[in-house]
Amino acid sequence: MIEPASPEFNPTSPSKVGRLERACDRFEEAWKAGQRPTIASFLTDQEGQEHPFMLRDLLVLDIAYRRRTGERPAPEDYLRHFPTDAAVIDSAFAEASAELKECKAPSFIGFPGPVPAIPGYTVLCELGRGGMGVVFKARQQGLNRLVALKMILAGDLAGPEAAARFLAEAEAVARLQHPQVVQIYRIGDHGGRPFLEMEYVAGGSLADRLDGTPWAARDAARLIESLARAVQHAHSFGIVHRDLKPANILLTIEGLPKLTDFGLAKSLGADVGLTQTGSIIGSPR
């Protein structure tokens, strides 16, 4: 992250975060309307301490939208306009390149409707999908952090059972505060399609990591211990996951496991009527 020009500038100040977020929203709206907004026009009232933060965020957005149109932006394109901000430009390109590289599928083929344009977020790519939901990698603009956005795949066509399961996941995980459980930051709604803003875990899933080669006993035991503690934490709150599998275990860059996808979780003692007699729960093997 670019260091502020002065220690007095606090990027998490609500008023300043709001100002940066609104400017980024207007910049994106211009791109989506078919315009070619210039970064300089959005920096006119962002002098001094806020300049590097605003410039970096707008650069990341501009690079992403130019790439979507088939262009290949280069740092030199921006150095001509901002010759004294080479470090900020280099940082923005490093972020944009890392985001593009981390995404498994930098496209949205199969998602119903256009690429979701959710206010306050820059959707970068699709990370994965299951029978009910799709997960996108996105940047939360106000706090400039990477997040995972999970949405119901069927959208407006989703039945009440799918919507209820989706909301049940948010309710279940909101009760859990454990370092080995993926956290949900907030729940929102976009165009009638509910979504969860979740912690982004950059190391992929355990399923991606397994290649049929046995792990060293100590490494395997350490992984199972961490997961067992996370599962016990859920059980202590009366929550049973019901779909534990390698694909639902994410890994940090350091290799620490985090349990995710509580869409089929059951709260003991709560009869929410989501499972009919004879229903198959979880992933058949």
ZADO-1210 file (C-alpha; in nm, 4 decimals, padded with zeros to 6 digits):
<atoms>
<atom x="00.0000" y="00.0000" z="00.0000" code="MET" pos="1"/>
<atom x="00.1277" y="00.3487" z="-00.0842" code="ILE" pos="2"/>
<atom x="00.2371" y="00.5381" z="00.2229" code="GLU" pos="3"/>
<atom x="00.0501" y="00.8648" z="00.2799" code="PRO" pos="4"/>
<atom x="00.2305" y="01.1853" z="00.2027" code="ALA" pos="5"/>
<atom x="00.1900" y="01.2936" z="00.5612" code="SER" pos="6"/>
<atom x="00.1276" y="01.0972" z="00.8844" code="PRO" pos="7"/>
<atom x="-00.1689" y="01.3267" z="00.9441" code="GLU" pos="8"/>
<atom x="-00.3638" y="01.1703" z="00.6579" code="PHE" pos="9"/>
<atom x="-00.5775" y="00.8839" z="00.7826" code="ASN" pos="10"/>
<atom x="-00.7087" y="00.6740" z="00.4887" code="PRO" pos="11"/>
<atom x="-00.9690" y="00.5141" z="00.7125" code="THR" pos="12"/>
<atom x="-01.1249" y="00.8448" z="00.8134" code="SER" pos="13"/>
<atom x="-01.4963" y="00.8028" z="00.7268" code="PRO" pos="14"/>
<atom x="-01.5219" y="01.1349" z="00.5424" code="SER" pos="15"/>
<atom x="-01.2084" y="01.0736" z="00.3366" code="LYS" pos="16"/>
<atom x="-01.2948" y="00.7127" z="00.2642" code="VAL" pos="17"/>
<atom x="-01.6394" y="00.8248" z="00.1516" code="GLY" pos="18"/>
<atom x="-01.4905" y="01.0892" z="-00.0769" code="ARG" pos="19"/>
<atom x="-01.2507" y="00.8401" z="-00.2354" code="LEU" pos="20"/>
<atom x="-01.5277" y="00.5839" z="-00.2771" code="GLU" pos="21"/>
<atom x="-01.7665" y="00.8296" z="-00.4429" code="ARG" pos="22"/>
<atom x="-01.4997" y="00.9412" z="-00.6879" code="ALA" pos="23"/>
<atom x="-01.4219" y="00.5794" z="-00.7799" code="CYS" pos="24"/>
<atom x="-01.7940" y="00.5100" z="-00.8264" code="ASP" pos="25"/>
<atom x="-01.8293" y="00.8067" z="-01.0639" code="ARG" pos="26"/>
<atom x="-01.5187" y="00.6958" z="-01.2531" code="PHE" pos="27"/>
<atom x="-01.6598" y="00.3438" z="-01.2993" code="GLU" pos="28"/>
<atom x="-02.0016" y="00.4758" z="-01.3992" code="GLU" pos="29"/>
<atom x="-01.8359" y="00.6762" z="-01.6756" code="ALA" pos="30"/>
<atom x="-01.6593" y="00.3673" z="-01.8090" code="TRP" pos="31"/>
<atom x="-01.9799" y="00.1624" z="-01.7976" code="LYS" pos="32"/>
<atom x="-02.1627" y="00.4375" z="-01.9850" code="ALA" pos="33"/>
<atom x="-01.9179" y="00.3974" z="-02.2737" code="GLY" pos="34"/>
<atom x="-01.7106" y="00.7029" z="-02.1947" code="GLN" pos="35"/>
<atom x="-01.3318" y="00.7270" z="-02.1569" code="ARG" pos="36"/>
<atom x="-01.2937" y="00.9211" z="-01.8304" code="PRO" pos="37"/>
<atom x="-00.9595" y="01.0883" z="-01.7701" code="THR" pos="38"/>
<atom x="-00.7945" y="01.0297" z="-01.4351" code="ILE" pos="39"/>
<atom x="-00.6766" y="01.3898" z="-01.4184" code="ALA" pos="40"/>
<atom x="-01.0336" y="01.5205" z="-01.4178" code="SER" pos="41"/>
<atom x="-01.1045" y="01.3219" z="-01.1006" code="PHE" pos="42"/>
<atom x="-00.7937" y="01.4471" z="-00.9237" code="LEU" pos="43"/>
<atom x="-00.8607" y="01.8196" z="-00.9486" code="THR" pos="44"/>
<atom x="-01.0061" y="01.8383" z="-00.5971" code="ASP" pos="45"/>
<atom x="-00.7812" y="01.5715" z="-00.4453" code="GLN" pos="46"/>
<atom x="-00.4622" y="01.7648" z="-00.3852" code="GLU" pos="47"/>
<atom x="-00.2009" y="01.7084" z="-00.1186" code="GLY" pos="48"/>
<atom x="-00.2209" y="01.4157" z="00.1171" code="GLN" pos="49"/>
<atom x="-00.5078" y="01.2351" z="-00.0561" code="GLU" pos="50"/>
<atom x="-00.3519" y="01.2484" z="-00.4020" code="HIS" pos="51"/>
<atom x="-00.1512" y="00.9200" z="-00.3953" code="PRO" pos="52"/>
<atom x="-00.4470" y="00.7219" z="-00.2582" code="PHE" pos="53"/>
<atom x="-00.6895" y="00.8597" z="-00.5153" code="MET" pos="54"/>
<atom x="-00.4433" y="00.8238" z="-00.8022" code="LEU" pos="55"/>
<atom x="-00.3617" y="00.4630" z="-00.7123" code="ARG" pos="56"/>
<atom x="-00.7287" y="00.3597" z="-00.6902" code="ASP" pos="57"/>
<atom x="-00.8192" y="00.5297" z="-01.0185" code="LEU" pos="58"/>
<atom x="-00.5184" y="00.3767" z="-01.1911" code="LEU" pos="59"/>
<atom x="-00.6155" y="00.0256" z="-01.0845" code="VAL" pos="60"/>
<atom x="-00.9681" y="00.0838" z="-01.2155" code="LEU" pos="61"/>
<atom x="-00.8468" y="00.2367" z="-01.5417" code="ASP" pos="62"/>
<atom x="-00.6026" y="-00.0485" z="-01.6041" code="ILE" pos="63"/>
<atom x="-00.8744" y="-00.3074" z="-01.5404" code="ALA" pos="64"/>
<atom x="-01.1283" y="-00.1449" z="-01.7730" code="TYR" pos="65"/>
<atom x="-00.8735" y="-00.0878" z="-02.0488" code="ARG" pos="66"/>
<atom x="-00.7729" y="-00.4537" z="-02.0324" code="ARG" pos="67"/>
<atom x="-01.1376" y="-00.5590" z="-02.0570" code="ARG" pos="68"/>
<atom x="-01.1597" y="-00.3725" z="-02.3877" code="THR" pos="69"/>
<atom x="-00.8544" y="-00.5580" z="-02.5209" code="GLY" pos="70"/>
<atom x="-00.6004" y="-00.2818" z="-02.4627" code="GLU" pos="71"/>
<atom x="-00.2585" y="-00.3374" z="-02.3089" code="ARG" pos="72"/>
<atom x="-00.1920" y="-00.0342" z="-02.0899" code="PRO" pos="73"/>
<atom x="00.1682" y="00.0341" z="-01.9901" code="ALA" pos="74"/>
<atom x="00.3192" y="00.2535" z="-01.7156" code="PRO" pos="75"/>
<atom x="00.4498" y="00.4922" z="-01.9815" code="GLU" pos="76"/>
<atom x="00.0893" y="00.5768" z="-02.0752" code="ASP" pos="77"/>
<atom x="00.0402" y="00.7324" z="-01.7330" code="TYR" pos="78"/>
<atom x="00.3889" y="00.8677" z="-01.6682" code="LEU" pos="79"/>
<atom x="00.3301" y="01.1221" z="-01.9440" code="ARG" pos="80"/>
<atom x="00.0471" y="01.2703" z="-01.7389" code="HIS" pos="81"/>
<atom x="00.1874" y="01.2099" z="-01.3882" code="PHE" pos="82"/>
<atom x="00.5683" y="01.2299" z="-01.4193" code="PRO" pos="83"/>
<atom x="00.6227" y="01.2794" z="-01.0453" code="THR" pos="84"/>
<atom x="00.4109" y="00.9777" z="-00.9441" code="ASP" pos="85"/>
<atom x="00.6204" y="00.6924" z="-01.0836" code="ALA" pos="86"/>
<atom x="00.6109" y="00.4990" z="-00.7552" code="ALA" pos="87"/>
<atom x="00.2307" y="00.5190" z="-00.7368" code="VAL" pos="88"/>
<atom x="00.1996" y="00.4062" z="-01.0995" code="ILE" pos="89"/>
<atom x="00.4354" y="00.1133" z="-01.0445" code="ASP" pos="90"/>
<atom x="00.2351" y="00.0108" z="-00.7366" code="SER" pos="91"/>
<atom x="-00.0944" y="00.0239" z="-00.9292" code="ALA" pos="92"/>
<atom x="00.0436" y="-00.1926" z="-01.2095" code="PHE" pos="93"/>
<atom x="00.1834" y="-00.4402" z="-00.9574" code="ALA" pos="94"/>
<atom x="-00.1618" y="-00.4662" z="-00.7952" code="GLU" pos="95"/>
<atom x="-00.3413" y="-00.5003" z="-01.1271" code="ALA" pos="96"/>
<atom x="-00.0989" y="-00.7668" z="-01.2512" code="SER" pos="97"/>
<atom x="-00.1182" y="-00.9644" z="-00.9270" code="ALA" pos="98"/>
<atom x="-00.4983" y="-00.9581" z="-00.9375" code="GLU" pos="99"/>
<atom x="-00.5040" y="-01.0758" z="-01.2992" code="LEU" pos="100"/>
<atom x="-00.2556" y="-01.3557" z="-01.2257" code="LYS" pos="101"/>
<atom x="-00.4384" y="-01.4806" z="-00.9148" code="GLU" pos="102"/>
<atom x="-00.7731" y="-01.5189" z="-01.0886" code="CYS" pos="103"/>
<atom x="-00.8303" y="-01.8634" z="-01.2305" code="LYS" pos="104"/>
<atom x="-01.0778" y="-01.7432" z="-01.4898" code="ALA" pos="105"/>
<atom x="-01.0613" y="-01.3717" z="-01.5777" code="PRO" pos="106"/>
<atom x="-01.3989" y="-01.3901" z="-01.7456" code="SER" pos="107"/>
<atom x="-01.7630" y="-01.4193" z="-01.6477" code="PHE" pos="108"/>
<atom x="-01.8839" y="-01.6792" z="-01.8970" code="ILE" pos="109"/>
<atom x="-02.1913" y="-01.8542" z="-01.7653" code="GLY" pos="110"/>
<atom x="-02.2929" y="-01.5856" z="-01.5197" code="PHE" pos="111"/>
<atom x="-02.6499" y="-01.4746" z="-01.5964" code="PRO" pos="112"/>
<atom x="-02.6590" y="-01.1179" z="-01.7253" code="GLY" pos="113"/>
<atom x="-02.3733" y="-00.8696" z="-01.7528" code="PRO" pos="114"/>
<atom x="-02.0712" y="-00.8550" z="-01.5264" code="VAL" pos="115"/>
<atom x="-02.2138" y="-00.7467" z="-01.1899" code="PRO" pos="116"/>
<atom x="-02.1487" y="-00.3786" z="-01.1225" code="ALA" pos="117"/>
<atom x="-02.1922" y="-00.3559" z="-00.7474" code="ILE" pos="118"/>
<atom x="-02.1602" y="-00.0038" z="-00.6004" code="PRO" pos="119"/>
<atom x="-01.8539" y="00.0228" z="-00.3790" code="GLY" pos="120"/>
<atom x="-01.6741" y="-00.2734" z="-00.5405" code="TYR" pos="121"/>
<atom x="-01.4593" y="-00.3369" z="-00.8452" code="THR" pos="122"/>
<atom x="-01.5318" y="-00.6928" z="-00.9595" code="VAL" pos="123"/>
<atom x="-01.2080" y="-00.8386" z="-01.0937" code="LEU" pos="124"/>
<atom x="-01.2831" y="-01.1957" z="-01.1981" code="CYS" pos="125"/>
<atom x="-01.4626" y="-01.5161" z="-01.1130" code="GLU" pos="126"/>
<atom x="-01.2937" y="-01.7363" z="-00.8530" code="LEU" pos="127"/>
<atom x="-01.5259" y="-02.0338" z="-00.8632" code="GLY" pos="128"/>
<atom x="-01.8817" y="-02.1587" z="-00.8504" code="ARG" pos="129"/>
<atom x="-02.0936" y="-02.4366" z="-00.7091" code="GLY" pos="130"/>
<atom x="-02.4437" y="-02.5623" z="-00.7551" code="GLY" pos="131"/>
<atom x="-02.5993" y="-02.2600" z="-00.5851" code="MET" pos="132"/>
<atom x="-02.3530" y="-01.9713" z="-00.5858" code="GLY" pos="133"/>
<atom x="-02.0714" y="-01.8022" z="-00.7721" code="VAL" pos="134"/>
<atom x="-01.7770" y="-01.6297" z="-00.6041" code="VAL" pos="135"/>
<atom x="-01.6046" y="-01.3252" z="-00.7498" code="PHE" pos="136"/>
<atom x="-01.2785" y="-01.1664" z="-00.6508" code="LYS" pos="137"/>
<atom x="-01.3345" y="-00.7941" z="-00.5973" code="ALA" pos="138"/>
<atom x="-01.1784" y="-00.4849" z="-00.4500" code="ARG" pos="139"/>
<atom x="-01.3745" y="-00.3046" z="-00.1808" code="GLN" pos="140"/>
<atom x="-01.3067" y="00.0543" z="-00.2785" code="GLN" pos="141"/>
<atom x="-01.3619" y="00.2372" z="00.0481" code="GLY" pos="142"/>
<atom x="-01.1019" y="00.0407" z="00.2447" code="LEU" pos="143"/>
<atom x="-00.9020" y="-00.0648" z="-00.0638" code="ASN" pos="144"/>
<atom x="-00.8993" y="-00.4327" z="00.0303" code="ARG" pos="145"/>
<atom x="-00.9481" y="-00.7492" z="-00.1686" code="LEU" pos="146"/>
<atom x="-01.2634" y="-00.9422" z="-00.0829" code="VAL" pos="147"/>
<atom x="-01.4619" y="-01.2377" z="-00.2128" code="ALA" pos="148"/>
<atom x="-01.8194" y="-01.1661" z="-00.3205" code="LEU" pos="149"/>
<atom x="-02.0540" y="-01.4631" z="-00.3175" code="LYS" pos="150"/>
<atom x="-02.3833" y="-01.4344" z="-00.5080" code="MET" pos="151"/>
<atom x="-02.6695" y="-01.6713" z="-00.5792" code="ILE" pos="152"/>
<atom x="-02.6070" y="-01.8075" z="-00.9253" code="LEU" pos="153"/>
<atom x="-02.9712" y="-01.8188" z="-01.0289" code="ALA" pos="154"/>
<atom x="-03.0412" y="-01.4604" z="-00.9226" code="GLY" pos="155"/>
<atom x="-03.4034" y="-01.3621" z="-00.9621" code="ASP" pos="156"/>
<atom x="-03.4836" y="-01.7192" z="-01.0676" code="LEU" pos="157"/>
<atom x="-03.3596" y="-01.8636" z="-00.7387" code="ALA" pos="158"/>
<atom x="-03.6297" y="-02.0380" z="-00.5414" code="GLY" pos="159"/>
<atom x="-03.7089" y="-01.9537" z="-00.1795" code="PRO" pos="160"/>
<atom x="-03.5119" y="-02.2580" z="-00.0589" code="GLU" pos="161"/>
<atom x="-03.1910" y="-02.1421" z="-00.2306" code="ALA" pos="162"/>
<atom x="-03.2320" y="-01.7908" z="-00.0917" code="ALA" pos="163"/>
<atom x="-03.2994" y="-01.9278" z="00.2553" code="ALA" pos="164"/>
<atom x="-02.9857" y="-02.1454" z="00.2425" code="ARG" pos="165"/>
<atom x="-02.7824" y="-01.8467" z="00.1259" code="PHE" pos="166"/>
<atom x="-02.8996" y="-01.6302" z="00.4145" code="LEU" pos="167"/>
<atom x="-02.8580" y="-01.9210" z="00.6567" code="ALA" pos="168"/>
<atom x="-02.4880" y="-01.9312" z="00.5626" code="GLU" pos="169"/>
<atom x="-02.4478" y="-01.5659" z="00.6572" code="ALA" pos="170"/>
<atom x="-02.6295" y="-01.6205" z="00.9849" code="GLU" pos="171"/>
<atom x="-02.4221" y="-01.9282" z="01.0700" code="ALA" pos="172"/>
<atom x="-02.0809" y="-01.7756" z="00.9937" code="VAL" pos="173"/>
<atom x="-02.1694" y="-01.4470" z="01.1651" code="ALA" pos="174"/>
<atom x="-02.1836" y="-01.6428" z="01.4916" code="ARG" pos="175"/>
<atom x="-01.8344" y="-01.7849" z="01.4414" code="LEU" pos="176"/>
<atom x="-01.5192" y="-01.5876" z="01.5198" code="GLN" pos="177"/>
<atom x="-01.2267" y="-01.8199" z="01.4602" code="HIS" pos="178"/>
<atom x="-00.8981" y="-01.7703" z="01.2684" code="PRO" pos="179"/>
<atom x="-00.9618" y="-02.0898" z="01.0696" code="GLN" pos="180"/>
<atom x="-01.3117" y="-01.9890" z="00.9552" code="VAL" pos="181"/>
<atom x="-01.3530" y="-01.7526" z="00.6586" code="VAL" pos="182"/>
<atom x="-01.5221" y="-01.4384" z="00.7898" code="GLN" pos="183"/>
<atom x="-01.8235" y="-01.2630" z="00.6405" code="ILE" pos="184"/>
<atom x="-01.7848" y="-00.8842" z="00.6486" code="TYR" pos="185"/>
<atom x="-02.1336" y="-00.7872" z="00.5365" code="ARG" pos="186"/>
<atom x="-02.4430" y="-00.8987" z="00.3507" code="ILE" pos="187"/>
<atom x="-02.5918" y="-00.6843" z="00.0773" code="GLY" pos="188"/>
<atom x="-02.8307" y="-00.6866" z="-00.2146" code="ASP" pos="189"/>
<atom x="-02.7706" y="-00.5820" z="-00.5731" code="HIS" pos="190"/>
<atom x="-03.0598" y="-00.5753" z="-00.8172" code="GLY" pos="191"/>
<atom x="-03.2564" y="-00.8275" z="-00.6141" code="GLY" pos="192"/>
<atom x="-02.9561" y="-01.0597" z="-00.5939" code="ARG" pos="193"/>
<atom x="-02.8247" y="-01.1025" z="-00.2371" code="PRO" pos="194"/>
<atom x="-02.4491" y="-01.1207" z="-00.1928" code="PHE" pos="195"/>
<atom x="-02.1986" y="-01.1830" z="00.0845" code="LEU" pos="196"/>
<atom x="-01.8796" y="-00.9814" z="00.1194" code="GLU" pos="197"/>
<atom x="-01.6318" y="-01.2313" z="00.2569" code="MET" pos="198"/>
<atom x="-01.2695" y="-01.2513" z="00.3591" code="GLU" pos="199"/>
<atom x="-01.0485" y="-01.3135" z="00.0540" code="TYR" pos="200"/>
<atom x="-00.8076" y="-01.6067" z="00.0991" code="VAL" pos="201"/>
<atom x="-00.5322" y="-01.5930" z="-00.1617" code="ALA" pos="202"/>
<atom x="-00.3817" y="-01.9434" z="-00.1492" code="GLY" pos="203"/>
<atom x="-00.6562" y="-02.1340" z="-00.3313" code="GLY" pos="204"/>
<atom x="-00.8308" y="-02.4431" z="-00.2001" code="SER" pos="205"/>
<atom x="-00.6953" y="-02.7620" z="-00.0502" code="LEU" pos="206"/>
<atom x="-00.8449" y="-02.9438" z="-00.3503" code="ALA" pos="207"/>
<atom x="-00.6159" y="-02.7412" z="-00.5770" code="ASP" pos="208"/>
<atom x="-00.3156" y="-02.8306" z="-00.3628" code="ARG" pos="209"/>
<atom x="-00.3753" y="-03.2078" z="-00.3537" code="LEU" pos="210"/>
<atom x="-00.2122" y="-03.3982" z="-00.6397" code="ASP" pos="211"/>
<atom x="-00.2210" y="-03.7539" z="-00.5099" code="GLY" pos="212"/>
<atom x="00.1179" y="-03.7290" z="-00.3396" code="THR" pos="213"/>
<atom x="00.1034" y="-03.8203" z="00.0322" code="PRO" pos="214"/>
<atom x="00.1909" y="-03.5354" z="00.2681" code="TRP" pos="215"/>
<atom x="00.4516" y="-03.5614" z="00.5389" code="ALA" pos="216"/>
<atom x="00.2852" y="-03.6941" z="00.8545" code="ALA" pos="217"/>
<atom x="00.3638" y="-03.3843" z="01.0595" code="ARG" pos="218"/>
<atom x="00.2265" y="-03.1467" z="00.7935" code="ASP" pos="219"/>
<atom x="-00.0926" y="-03.3505" z="00.7520" code="ALA" pos="220"/>
<atom x="-00.1436" y="-03.3702" z="01.1284" code="ALA" pos="221"/>
<atom x="-00.0944" y="-02.9948" z="01.1664" code="ARG" pos="222"/>
<atom x="-00.3570" y="-02.9287" z="00.8977" code="LEU" pos="223"/>
<atom x="-00.6080" y="-03.1699" z="01.0510" code="ILE" pos="224"/>
<atom x="-00.5532" y="-03.0230" z="01.3969" code="GLU" pos="225"/>
<atom x="-00.6304" y="-02.6702" z="01.2727" code="SER" pos="226"/>
<atom x="-00.9429" y="-02.7876" z="01.0937" code="LEU" pos="227"/>
<atom x="-01.0569" y="-02.9951" z="01.3892" code="ALA" pos="228"/>
<atom x="-01.0343" y="-02.6909" z="01.6145" code="ARG" pos="229"/>
<atom x="-01.2377" y="-02.4860" z="01.3650" code="ALA" pos="230"/>
<atom x="-01.5031" y="-02.7587" z="01.3413" code="VAL" pos="231"/>
<atom x="-01.5148" y="-02.7893" z="01.7207" code="GLN" pos="232"/>
<atom x="-01.5635" y="-02.4126" z="01.7436" code="HIS" pos="233"/>
<atom x="-01.8619" y="-02.4397" z="01.5081" code="ALA" pos="234"/>
<atom x="-02.0007" y="-02.7350" z="01.7037" code="HIS" pos="235"/>
<atom x="-01.9728" y="-02.5363" z="02.0277" code="SER" pos="236"/>
<atom x="-02.2225" y="-02.2922" z="01.8704" code="PHE" pos="237"/>
<atom x="-02.4478" y="-02.5777" z="01.7605" code="GLY" pos="238"/>
<atom x="-02.3497" y="-02.5499" z="01.3920" code="ILE" pos="239"/>
<atom x="-02.2760" y="-02.8605" z="01.1828" code="VAL" pos="240"/>
<atom x="-02.1080" y="-02.7874" z="00.8466" code="HIS" pos="241"/>
<atom x="-02.2359" y="-03.0986" z="00.6585" code="ARG" pos="242"/>
<atom x="-02.0164" y="-03.0450" z="00.3502" code="ASP" pos="243"/>
<atom x="-01.6570" y="-03.0791" z="00.4671" code="LEU" pos="244"/>
<atom x="-01.4323" y="-03.1511" z="00.1686" code="LYS" pos="245"/>
<atom x="-01.1015" y="-03.0196" z="00.0267" code="PRO" pos="246"/>
<atom x="-01.2803" y="-02.7734" z="-00.2049" code="ALA" pos="247"/>
<atom x="-01.4354" y="-02.6032" z="00.1001" code="ASN" pos="248"/>
<atom x="-01.1014" y="-02.5581" z="00.2747" code="ILE" pos="249"/>
<atom x="-00.9125" y="-02.2497" z="00.1607" code="LEU" pos="250"/>
<atom x="-00.5449" y="-02.1856" z="00.2264" code="LEU" pos="251"/>
<atom x="-00.3653" y="-01.8638" z="00.3067" code="THR" pos="252"/>
<atom x="-00.0387" y="-01.7766" z="00.1345" code="ILE" pos="253"/>
<atom x="00.1341" y="-01.9202" z="00.4430" code="GLU" pos="254"/>
<atom x="-00.0583" y="-02.2475" z="00.4021" code="GLY" pos="255"/>
<atom x="-00.2978" y="-02.2029" z="00.6966" code="LEU" pos="256"/>
<atom x="-00.6411" y="-02.3610" z="00.6363" code="PRO" pos="257"/>
<atom x="-00.9697" y="-02.1735" z="00.6590" code="LYS" pos="258"/>
<atom x="-01.3080" y="-02.3422" z="00.6518" code="LEU" pos="259"/>
<atom x="-01.5642" y="-02.1927" z="00.4146" code="THR" pos="260"/>
<atom x="-01.8998" y="-02.2551" z="00.2442" code="ASP" pos="261"/>
<atom x="-02.1496" y="-02.3022" z="00.5266" code="PHE" pos="262"/>
<atom x="-02.4400" y="-02.3001" z="00.2801" code="GLY" pos="263"/>
<atom x="-02.5498" y="-02.6470" z="00.3913" code="LEU" pos="264"/>
<atom x="-02.4758" y="-02.5953" z="00.7600" code="ALA" pos="265"/>
<atom x="-02.7394" y="-02.6946" z="01.0130" code="LYS" pos="266"/>
<atom x="-02.8012" y="-02.5158" z="01.3406" code="SER" pos="267"/>
<atom x="-02.8846" y="-02.7789" z="01.5993" code="LEU" pos="268"/>
<atom x="-03.2101" y="-02.7056" z="01.7746" code="GLY" pos="269"/>
<atom x="-03.3312" y="-02.4791" z="01.4919" code="ALA" pos="270"/>
<atom x="-03.5857" y="-02.6209" z="01.2494" code="ASP" pos="271"/>
<atom x="-03.5673" y="-02.3932" z="00.9464" code="VAL" pos="272"/>
<atom x="-03.7376" y="-02.6403" z="00.7123" code="GLY" pos="273"/>
<atom x="-03.4660" y="-02.6402" z="00.4483" code="LEU" pos="274"/>
<atom x="-03.4186" y="-03.0152" z="00.4184" code="THR" pos="275"/>
<atom x="-03.6905" y="-03.2371" z="00.2800" code="GLN" pos="276"/>
<atom x="-03.7026" y="-03.6095" z="00.3534" code="THR" pos="277"/>
<atom x="-03.4775" y="-03.7915" z="00.1095" code="GLY" pos="278"/>
<atom x="-03.2742" y="-03.4808" z="00.0162" code="SER" pos="279"/>
<atom x="-02.9048" y="-03.5364" z="-00.0547" code="ILE" pos="280"/>
<atom x="-02.6970" y="-03.3057" z="00.1612" code="ILE" pos="281"/>
<atom x="-02.3382" y="-03.2203" z="00.0744" code="GLY" pos="282"/>
<atom x="-02.1240" y="-03.3614" z="-00.2054" code="SER" pos="283"/>
<atom x="-02.1988" y="-03.7273" z="-00.2934" code="PRO" pos="284"/>
<atom x="-01.8877" y="-03.9455" z="-00.3118" code="ARG" pos="285"/>
</atoms>
